[in-house]
């Protein structure tokens, strides 16, 4: 038995192999070479009219059993025995054949939706689609956002034929299959993706009944035209100020309540001399790290005097007043935190002028709209270095003040034997907590203490303490040893980090392994008093997620109490003043829809914290609701259980969301997310990956014909050329282009800047290509070009994380260390990407 299975199908020489895999929750994936042609499948049982859901393949892990000749069978059953599903996949010479059987043992009819596959649209949308021989017009123009399912359907047929530049893809089925355009579709699995949905819906299954399906997918590749390698010899043209400071300036983030711009600038080329009140000693080091990490200039002259003080009447709670005048800078905080926030603003308004840095003369009066503004992150082996940089460069500048650190994956003495590759050592946890406190954050540990306890049972430890040892997910708080371990564990947390608030988790505690909702409430009635006492014994307050406290109709979503009566019983177990992290992720910009649960908790004397996700409209709507309901705001991240830069890169939108949430929570401004005047992801790229800006410009060379148009991308000047296309499968031009493009250089260089984009959108962090630098001494260096990090497609409007971007083109910096470069070889590594070169600058 396996949780996932992968197999390959042998094909003729030079034809990319077809491979299948099936994993829980995602479903089926079909790859042609490294191109994911189908990236998901699934099914769900529901009541007619979508009034109730009975079972979904997204709810429970499946079991995958290998069969003969590469076949495999997928089994999915509900815990109550009402649903039984079997799918079997058989490899064929050019694809696969599948059979499926869906059983229903309920007492009344149900409906079935069966997703055969979510087809990656760019592979086929430059071609055509025939459904039972009838042509479908224009696949390349996505249906507009807000369209209904019915408006998105191209039609249905028993034979679907996609004629694409690189292959003909054919699906045949006994039953008619719908094709629906899921681009710009507001549903979770389609969010940010380019997909066509292939499937059947409204298939009735009678009580004690069974329905069966059979379909086949074949892929006939087209032979590639063109050549594998090309050399492009271009003339070198001198280019003045090839690298200098980025002329694009971002506003102060979050936007201050009052900003009065004076006239002129205060020179600060000599640096800064900070005078700080007691309690803000750590801010000098932070300020120097931020300025030193942002600007590269030659210090000259006297440092600017920055005098910081506290006066309670200067502004509203935790605000500040900042003045930049002829004699220096004065910051007066309403509190120590207010003074701290004034320094955060001062660091942001430094800018370049000529060959040095300056401050604009101005007066800023500002204060937070929401007093509680937090970030939710995890721990991990590299979290000290990663979060040290993230907090210095992003979280602190936008004036967040709480860190909820989900710390189960720590090497706890109370729980020996559960260590794994993402476990954090306790000295590292202490070091990270100390860093956060040094820059003004309140540390709140989060350790799941009832459900979501997979970490507790890792390596088959503590299974005797599971409510259901066969599905070890919830701990049994009725057992004495459970209570003993929880006391020991939280005592250890308290001794190491001395927090004032304990976050016990407690969300979704019966998601798996518990079928009796009454048992959940009984566990709650025993577990919550236990955890409250643990907090009190350690001089801490209690915090928990709010979903188990809400029943249908009491919130916008995330209502996991089985009834209002059960919700009332559970809420009565909480003492007044308990923090409730009220998480709701609906992507709705309207604050009104989020008011219900915040008001409910507030009226009970609890302290609600609106907990948002990365979706921009969710952040706007819920944060503005929090402000008017006097609640806090917590930006949650769910980017794996390890905190690392690699996971941030994979889920960059979840981390740039910290900036968006901080904007709304501090400023209280009401513009829609796309009307704020800046892109949070672009600002995140500048602050986190942008490095030090060189104030004194340096000259260089451009490759290309004389007189070409010059464009500034971030700090780099690029002389544009006719785009040079590399191989890709999504367009006819890319399919006829070379895999290798060599550019003769013959020049000593510190770095080479490649202006690039791609024809198609692929998965973030996927390896799109390489830039191989060949030196005249016979050595070479290989530089990866990753999608999302360095380049994005012409249809992907997001910022590139590690490279500045303008319009569709990113400036990818290749370090060459001052050596003499013979040539640069660009290699198309991912057959879907279709890299394009728009210009080359040599520094």
N, C-alpha and C positions, 0 to 999 in steps of 0.2 A: 504494500500500500504506500502511496506517495501523495504528498500535498500538491505536487506539480510534476509534470512529465514533459520532456522535450524529445523530439526525434527528427531526423533529417531524411530527405528523400533524394536518392542519387539521381542525377540528371546528366545529360550529355555534356561533353567538354565545352567550356566557355559559357555555359548557361548557369546563372546563379542558382544555388540550391534552394529548395523550398523546405521550410521547417515549421513544425507546429509545436506549440506548448499550451498547457492549460494550468492555470493556477486559481486558487480560491479567490473569490470576490472579483478579480479582473475577468476571468473566463478565458476564452480562446484568443491566442495570438498566432497569426500566420505571417511568416517572414519570407521574402524573396531576397536572398543574400542577407544584408543587414537592414533591408527596408521592411518595416512592419506594415504589411498590406492590410491586415485585419488586427486591430488592437483592442479587442474586448468583445465579450458576448454575455448572455445571461438570460434569465427568465424571471417572471413573477406571477403569482396567483393573486387575483383581486376580485372584489365584488363588482358586479356590473355597475357601470357609472363611476368607477374609481372611488366609491364611497368608503372602502375598507381594503387594506392589504392583508393577505393571509400568509404569504411567504415570498421571499426574494432570495435569489442566489447571492445577493450582496450582504445577506444577513449571517451566513454560516459557512464555515469551511467545507469544501467538497472533498471526496476521496477519489483518487485517480489510480486505476489498476492497469498495468501493462498487459497487452494481449499478444497474439501471434502476428508475425510479419510487420511489426511496428505499430499495430493498432493499440488503442487504449480506450478504457471505459471510465466515464465520470459518473459518480453516484452522489446525489444530493437528496437528503431526506429531512423532513422537519422533526423536531424532538417529540411532537405529539403524535406522530405517525400518520397524519392526514395527507401529507405530501410525500410522494416518492418520484424521483426523476432519474432516468438513466440515459446517458448519451454515449455513443460509441463512434470513434473516428478511425477510418481506415485509410492508410496512405495509398495513393495511386501514382502512376508514372508522372503525372503533371500536376498533382494537387492532392485532394482527399475526397472521400465520401463519408457522410455522417448519417446516423440514424438517431432518433430521439423518441423517448416514451415518457409521457407525463401522466401520473396517476393522481386521483383525488378521492379520499376516503371520508370527506365531509358529508353533512346531511343536506346541503342545498347546493345548487349549481354555482360554479365559479368561472371566472374568465382567466385566460392565460395570455400573457404577452411573451413571445419567444424572440429574442434578439439573436439571429444567426451570426451576425458579425457587424462590427463598426469599421467600415472601410475607410482607409486613409485617403481623403478626397484628392490631394495634390497628385497622387499617382495616376489618377484617371481623369481629372477635370479639364485637362487640355485635349481630351479626346471626345468620344461620343458614347452614348448609351442607347441600346436597343432593347425594348421589353416586348418579348414575343414578336419580334420583328419590327415593331413600331419605334421610330426614332424619337428620342427625348431631346428637346431643344436646349442648347447652351448649359453645360455643366459648370463653366468657369466663373459664373457670377453667383455668389452666395445669396441665399434668401435673406432679406433684411431682418434685423433684430425685432422681436416682438411678434413675429408671425406664428400662427398656431401650427400644430402638428399637421392638420389637414392642408393648410396652405403650403406646407413644405414638401408634401408628398409628390414625387414625380409620377407615380402610378404603381401598378403591380403587374407581375408576370411570373410565369413558370420558368421562363428562360430569360436571364439577364446577361447581356453581352456588353462589356466595357471595352472599347477599342482605344487603348492608350498609346502614347509614344513608345513605351518600352515593352508592352505586352498586351495581349488580349486576355481579359479575365472574364470567365463565363461561370455563372451559377445556374444550375437547373434544380427544380424542386417539384415534388408532387403537388404541393399546394402553392397558390400564388403568393409571391413574396413582395412586400412593399419596399420601395426605395425612398428614403426621406433625407432631405438636406438638413443635417444637424449643425452646419456652420452658423454661428451667431445664435444658437439655440440656448435658451436659459434653463439648462438642466445640468446637474453636477458633472455627469460623465462627459458632456460636450464642452464644458467651460474652457475657453481658450484653445480649443482644438478645431481641426478641420476634418470633419467626418461625414460620411454618408451612412445612415442607419439602414441595415437590411434585416427585415424581420416580419413577423406576423403578430397581429394583436386581435383582441376580442374573439379569441378561440374558446368556445364554451366547452367545459368539462362537466358532465352530469355527475350527480352523487354516485360514489363507488365506480366512477368511470375512468376511462383511459383514452388519451389521444396520442397518435403517432405521427412522426414526420420523417422525411428522408430528403436529403439534398446532396449535391456534389459541386465542388469548386475545381475548375481547371485553369491553369495559367500557362499561356503559350507566349514565351518571350520572343521579341523581335530582334533580329541580328543587328549589332551595333555598327553604324557606318563610321567613317572618319578614321583618324589616326590616334595612336595611344600617347605620343609625345610630340611636343612642339616647342621650338625656341623662338622667343620674341626679343629681337635686338632693338633697343630704343636708345635714342640720343640722351645724353645727360645735359640738363639745363641748370645753371645756378639759380637758386631761389633764396631771396633775402628773408631773414626772420623765419626760417623754416620751422623752428620751435620757439614758442614764447608762452606767456600766460594765456590761459583760455579767456577769450573775450566775453564768453557768456557768463553773466553774473546772475546768481540766484538771489531771490529775496530772502529776508530774514525769516527763518522757519523755526517755530510757528510765528505767524504774523503778529507783531505787537499791537496792543490796543491803541496806542498813540505814538506816532513817529513824526517828529518835527525836524525836518532837514534844514540845517543852517547853510551857510555859504562857505565854500572852500574845504580844505583838508588839513589834517594834522599829520605831519611827517612822523613816521615811527620806524625809520630804518635802523635806529639804534636799539630796537627791541623794547621791552616793557619792564618797568620796575613796579611790582605789585606790593601794596601795603594792605594786609588782610586782618580782619578781626579774629579773635580767638574762636576756634571751632571751624575755621575754613582753611586750615593749614594745607590740606591736601589739594586745594584748588590751584595753588601755584604750579605744582607739578603737572596737573591736568592741563592747565592753560599753556604751559610751555610745550607739552607733548602735542597739543592740537595745532598750535601755530607752527611749531617746527615740522610737523608732519604735513602741513598744507602749503608752505612757502619756502622757496629756495632763493635767498637774496644775500648780498654781501652787506653785513652789518656795518653801519657808519653813523656816527653822531651819538648824542646822548639818548638814553632810553626814555620813553614816555612814562610819566608818573601816572599810576593807576591806584587811586585811593578808594578803598571799599569800607563801608561802615553800615551800621544798622540803626534805623529809626522807625519804631512801630507805626507812626502816623503817616508815613510817606505815601503809601498806596493802600489798596485793598489787600486782603490776606495773601501773604507770600509773594507779593509783587516787588517791584524795584523801580528806581528812577536812575537813568544813566545819562550823563552829560559828557560830551566830547567838546572841549573848548581849547582856547589857545594855550592854557597852562597845563593841560593834560586831561585825564579822565577821572570823573567822580561817579561812583556807584553807591547808591543808598538803598539797602534792602529793607522791606517791612519786617523781615526776619532773616536769620542766617540763610535759610533756603532762598529767600528772595534775593539776597545779595549774590548767592551762587548763580541764580538764573540771570542776573545782570551780567556776570562774567561770561556766561554762555552766549549771550547776545553780542557782547563785545568781541568775542572770538570770531563770530560770523561776519561782522561788518568790516573786518580788515580786508583791504583790496590793494591791487597794484596800481602804481602810477609811475610812468617813466621806467626807471630801473630799480625801484624800491617799493616799499609798502607804505600805505597811508591809512588813516581813519577819516571818514567823512565827519565834519562837524555836525552834530545832531543832538537832540534830546529825545530820549525814549522813556515813556511811562507805560508800565505793563504789569499784568497780573494774570494768574490762571483762572480759566472758567470752571474747570474741574480740578479739585484739590488732589485727588487720588488718581495717578496716571502710571499704569504699570505695564511691564513687559513679562511675558511668560516664555521661559526657555527651559531646556533640559541640561543635563550634565554629560560628561564624556571625557575620555583620555586627553583630548586636545582643547577642552573647553576653556582652560585658563588663558591660553594664548589667544584663542579665537574670540571669546567674550571680552577679554581685555581690550582688544582692538575695537570690537563692535560697540562696547559701552563708551569708550573714549571718543570714537569717531562718529557715532550715530545716536545712541540712546541718550547720552549726556547732552550733546548740543541741542536736541529737540526738547530738553527739559522734562524727561520722564523722571519719576522719583521712587518707583517701587520695582523690585525684581522678584517675581515668583519663579523660583528655580525648582523644577521637577527633578528630585534628587534620589529616586529609588535606586538608580543604577550607580550606587556608591558602595564601596567596600565596607559594609557595616559589620561591626563585631557581633552584633546581635543576630546576624543571619549569615553564618559561614557557609561556604559551599555553593553560593548562587552566583559567583563571579562569572563574567563573560567578557568577550573582547571589547565591549563598550563601557565596562565598569570604570568609574573614576575613583582614584585613591583619596582617602579622607584628608590627607594634608593638602592635596590640590583643591578640594572643596573649601577648606578653611582659607586658603590663599585667595580663591576667587571671591568668597564672601567678604574678606577684608578689602579687596580691591573695590568692590561695589560700595562698601561703606565709606571708603576714602573719598569717593566722588559724590556722596550725598544720597545714595539709594538705601531704602529700607529693604532688608533681605527677608523674604518669606519662603520657607522651605515647603515644598509640596511632595508628600510621600503618600501614594495611594494606600488606603488602610481598610478597605472592605472589598470593592470590586476592582476590575482591571489589575488583578494581582498576578498576572503571568510571571512577572519578575520575581515574585516571592516563591514561586514553585519551579523556577528554572533549575535545570540539572536534576529534575525529579525530587527536589527537596521539599519537605513540609507538606507532602500530599495528604497526610492524615489530618491536616487542618483545613482542607478544602471542603466547602459545602457539598460539592460533587467531585470526588477524586478523578472520575473519568473525564471530566471537563474542568480542570483546575483553573478557576477564574475568580471565584468569590471565596474569601476566607470565612470560616465559621466562628463568629465572635461569641458563640455560646460556650466554646471550649476554653477551659482554664489556661491551657498552654498558649492559645492564640492571644488571650488577654495579657499573659505574661510577656510574650515576645513584643507585642505592640508597646507595652510600657517600657521595655528595655530599649527598643528601637528609638522611640521618641525621646527617651532620656539621653540617648547618645547624640541625637540631633541637637538637643538643647545644650548639652555640654560642649559640643564642638563649635556651634555657630551662634548660640545665645539669641535666638529670634524672639520677637514679641508677638508673632502671629504664627500659628500652625495651620497649614492648608492640608486637610486630610483627604482630599479628592472626593470620593463618594459619588461619582457620576456613573450612570449606566451599570449599577452594581449587579443587575440580573440579566445582562445582555446574553450571557451564555450559562448553561448548566443549571438554571433554575426555571422551572415551569410554573411553580406556584407563586403567584404574585402576593398572596397573603404571607408566605414565608419571607418574602423580601421585607415587608413591613415589620414582621416580628424581629428579623435580624436588625433592622433599623432601630427598633425600640430598645434593643440591647446594646447595639454598637455605638449609637450616638452619645448616650450618657457616659459610656466608657471613654470615648475620645474627648468629650468635654472635660472630664476629670483629669485626663492626661495633660490637656492644655493648661488647666488651672494649676495642677501640681508643678508645672514648669513655668509658672508666671507668664503664660501666653494666652492670647485670645484665639478663638476657633474660626476657621474659614473652611468652606466646602463649595463644591459645584452645586448648582441649583436645580438641575433637571429632574431629580427624583422627588422634588418637592412640589412639582407642578402637574396638574391634570389637564386633559383636553379642555380648551377654551380659556385657559388661564395665562396663555402666552402666545407668542407668534409661532413658535416651534419648540423642539426639545422639551416636551412634556411627557415624562416617563413614569409618573404615578398612574396606576391603573384606574383610579377613580378620584373624584373630588374628595370623597370621604377619606380615602387613603392618604391623599395629599395633606388634608387637614391634620390627620393623626401624625404624620411625619413632621409637619411644620411645628406642631406643638412641642416636639421634643427639643427644639432649639431655644437657647436662652436669648433674651433680648441683647442686641449688640453683636450677635454673630455675623460675620462677613459671609455673604452669599454671592459667589461668583456666578452670576446669572448669564449663562452662555446661550446665545441665539445667533444663528449664522445666515438668516435669510438676507438675500442681497437686495434690500429695499431701502431707498434713501429717505423714506418718510418716517420721521421720529414717532408719529402717532402710533404706529403699529407695534412699537416696542415698549410703550408706556405701561401696559397692563401688569406685567410681572414686576417691574421696578416699583410701581405703586403698591402692589400687593405686599411685597417684602417690606417696604418702607412703613406701611401702615401697621405691620406686626412688630415694629421696633427692631427689625433686622437692618443690616447695613449692606445694601445691594451694590455689587460691582458689575457694571455692564461689560460682558466679556465678548469681544468681537473676533472675527477672523479676517482674512486678507482681502475679502471682497469689498471694493471701494464703497458701493452703496450701503452695504451692511455697516461699514465703519461710520459713514456719515449719519445714517438714520439712528443707529443705536447710541452713538456718542452724543448727539444733540439731545436725544431723549434722556440720557444720563445727566447731562448738565441741568436740564430743567427739573429733573427729579432729585437733584442734589446727591447723585450717586457717583461712584468712582468708575474708572474705565480700565480694563485689562485687555491688552492685545495678545491673543493666544497664537501660538505656532504649533503646527502638527507636521513637522518635517522629519519624521523618524524619531526614534527614542535616543539618539545620540546628538549632542550639540557639537557641530563641527563646521568649519568653513565649507567643506565639500557639500554637506547637506544644505547649507545656506545657498550655495550656488545652484543646486538642483531646484530649490524652492525659493528663488530670489524674491518673488512677489510677496511671499509671506513675511519677509524681513524688511523690504521697503515699505510694507504696510505699517511698521512702527512709526515712520515719518508721517504718514497720512493720519493715523490715529492721534498722534501728538499734536498735529496741526489743529484738528477739530477740538480736541480735549482742552488744549491751552487757550486757543484764540476764540473758540466759540463761533467762528465764522460759518456762514450758512451756504456759501456757493457749492455747487455740485463738484464732485471730485475732479472732473475734467475742466473746471473753470477756475482753478486756484492760481493759475499763472505759472505753474511749474509741474514737472513730472517727478513724483517722489522716487521712482526707480532711477531716474537720471541723476538726481541729487545723491542718492545712495551710492551710485557708481562713482561720482566725483569724490565723495567723502571717504568711502571705504577703499576703493581700488585706484583712485585717481593719482595718488602720490603727491609729491611736492611739486608745485608749479614753479617753473623757472621764470624769474622776473626779468632777467636780462636775456633778450632773445639771441639765438644762435642761427647762423646761416647754414645752408645745405645745398643739396642738388635734387632735382626732380628728373624722373625718367619720362620721356615723351617728346612729342614734337614741340618746337619753339612756338610761343604765343598761345599755348593752351590755357584754358580758363583755370584760375587758381581759386581754391576753396579752403576755408579754415574749418577743420574738424577738431574740436577740442583745442589743444595747444599746438596742433600741427597744421602746416600748410601743405596742401595736396594739389598738384597740377593734374587735372582730370584728363583721362584718355577714353577712347572708345572701350566700353567694358569688354574684358577678355574672359570668356566663359570657359569653365572647366566642366568635366563630365557630370551629368545628372540624369535621372530617369524621368523627370516630371515634364519637361518640355522638349520639343523636337530639336531645338538648337542645342540645348544642353546634352541631349542624347548623342548628338553628332560631334561633341567637343572632346578634346584630349583629357586623359587622366593626369598628365604631367605637363607643366608649363615652366620652361626655364628662362630666367631673366639674367643675361650677362650684366655684371656690375663693374668689376675691376676698379674698386675704390676703397680706400680706408674709411671705416665707418664705426661710430659708436653704436648706432642703431639704424635699422631700416624700418620705415613706416609703410605698411601695406594698407591701402584703402580698399575694403572688401565688403561684399554682402553675399547673399546666396539666393538661388532661384526658388528654393522651397523651404518651408518651415519643418524642422525636425525636432527631436526631443532635446530639451535643454541639457547641456553638458555633453551631448553626443559628440564624438570626434568627427568633425567635418572634413578636416584635411591636415596637411603638414606644410610648414615652410622649412625646407632644408637649406641651410646656408653652407655653401662650399667656399672654403678659404684658399688663398693662393699658396699656403704652405702645405696643402694636401689634406688638412683636417676639415671636419664639417660639424655642424650642430643642427639638431632636429628640434623644431618648435611646433607644438601642437596648436591647431586652430579648432577651438571647440564652439559648437553652436550655443548661442546665448551668452557665453563668456566673451567671445571675440567678434562674432558676426551674427546677424539675423537676416531673415529673408525680406524680400521686397514687400511682402504682405504682413510682416510682423512688425508692429509699431513700437514694441517695447525697447527700452534701453538695453545696450549690451553691457554686461557687468564689469568686465575688465578693460574695456576699450571705449573711448568717447565715440559718440555716434551723431551724425547729422543727416536728416532725412532717412534714407535707407542704408547709408554707407558708414562703416566703422573704421577707425584708424587703429590698426593692429600694430603694436610696437614689437619688433624683433631685436633683442639685444645682440650686438656683435662685438662688444668689448674693445673697440678701437683697432681691431685687426683688419687686414686687407681682404676684402670679399671678392671672390672670383665671380660667383653667381648665386642666385636664389632660385631654388626649384620648388614650385608649388605643386602639391599632390592632392588630388581629390580622393579622400579616404572613404567617404560615405557616398554611396551611389545615389542617394536621394537628394543630397544637399544642393549640388550644382553651384559650387563656389564661383564668384565673379570678382575680378580685379579691376579697380577703377583708377588706380594711380599708385606711384611709388615715390617716396621721399627718402633721401639718404642724409643722415645727420653725421 
